[in-house]
């Protein structure tokens, strides 16, 4: 049984990692880390989801990036989606 982690910032980070794996892209290559942190927290900065990405994976990534941490999936839901 997979235990749900209470820290939803980990879920956000997992969404970023999944995006990087699926796109093989570098996250914001033209921005400094402080610019990325500011953009994510204050301007809802998210990397673009490619049109050709698997729709279930794209949806999962977007769920992981929800502004409201309570709206993000837990790891049991993530695991079930990835199966």
C-alpha positions as CSV (number, residue, x, y, z in Angstrom):
1,X,0.0,0.0,0.0
2,X,1.3,3.4,-0.9
3,X,1.2,6.0,1.8
4,X,-0.1,9.5,0.9
5,X,2.4,12.2,1.8
6,X,1.0,15.3,3.5
7,X,3.4,17.6,1.7
8,X,1.7,18.7,-1.5
9,X,4.8,20.7,-2.6
10,X,6.3,17.3,-3.3
11,X,3.4,16.6,-5.6
12,X,4.0,19.9,-7.4
13,X,7.7,18.9,-7.8
14,X,6.7,15.5,-9.1
15,X,4.6,17.2,-11.8
16,X,7.7,19.2,-12.8
17,X,9.8,16.1,-12.9
18,X,7.2,14.2,-14.9
19,X,7.1,17.2,-17.4
20,X,10.9,17.1,-17.7
21,X,10.8,13.3,-18.4
22,X,8.0,13.5,-20.9
23,X,9.4,16.5,-22.8
24,X,13.1,15.9,-22.3
25,X,13.2,19.6,-21.9
26,X,15.1,22.0,-19.7
27,X,12.8,23.9,-17.4
28,X,13.1,27.7,-18.2
29,X,16.6,27.7,-19.6
30,X,16.6,31.5,-19.9
31,X,15.6,32.2,-16.3
32,X,17.6,32.3,-13.0
33,X,16.4,30.1,-10.2
34,X,15.1,33.2,-8.2
35,X,13.1,34.3,-11.3
36,X,11.5,30.8,-11.6
37,X,10.6,30.7,-7.9
38,X,9.0,34.2,-8.0
39,X,7.2,33.4,-11.2
40,X,5.8,30.1,-9.9
41,X,4.6,31.6,-6.5
42,X,3.4,35.0,-7.8
43,X,2.5,34.7,-11.4
44,X,1.4,31.0,-11.8
45,X,4.4,30.3,-14.0
46,X,4.1,26.8,-15.5
47,X,6.0,25.2,-18.4
48,X,3.9,24.7,-21.5
49,X,2.3,21.3,-22.1
50,X,3.1,20.0,-25.6
51,X,0.0,19.3,-27.7
52,X,1.3,15.8,-28.6
53,X,1.8,14.7,-25.0
54,X,-0.4,11.8,-23.8
55,X,-3.6,13.4,-22.6
56,X,-3.7,11.4,-19.3
57,X,-0.2,12.3,-18.5
58,X,-0.8,16.0,-19.4
59,X,-3.9,16.0,-17.2
60,X,-1.9,14.5,-14.3
61,X,0.8,17.0,-14.6
62,X,-1.7,19.9,-14.6
63,X,-3.4,18.4,-11.5
64,X,0.0,18.3,-9.8
65,X,0.4,22.0,-10.5
66,X,-2.9,23.2,-9.1
67,X,-2.5,26.5,-7.2
68,X,-4.5,25.2,-4.3
69,X,-2.4,22.4,-2.7
70,X,-5.5,20.7,-1.4
71,X,-6.6,20.2,-5.1
72,X,-3.4,18.3,-6.0
73,X,-3.6,14.5,-6.2
74,X,-2.1,12.3,-3.5
75,X,0.5,9.7,-4.4
76,X,-2.1,6.8,-4.5
77,X,-4.0,8.7,-7.2
78,X,-0.8,9.5,-9.1
79,X,0.2,5.8,-8.9
80,X,-3.2,4.6,-10.1
81,X,-3.1,7.1,-13.1
82,X,0.4,6.0,-14.1
83,X,-0.6,2.3,-14.1
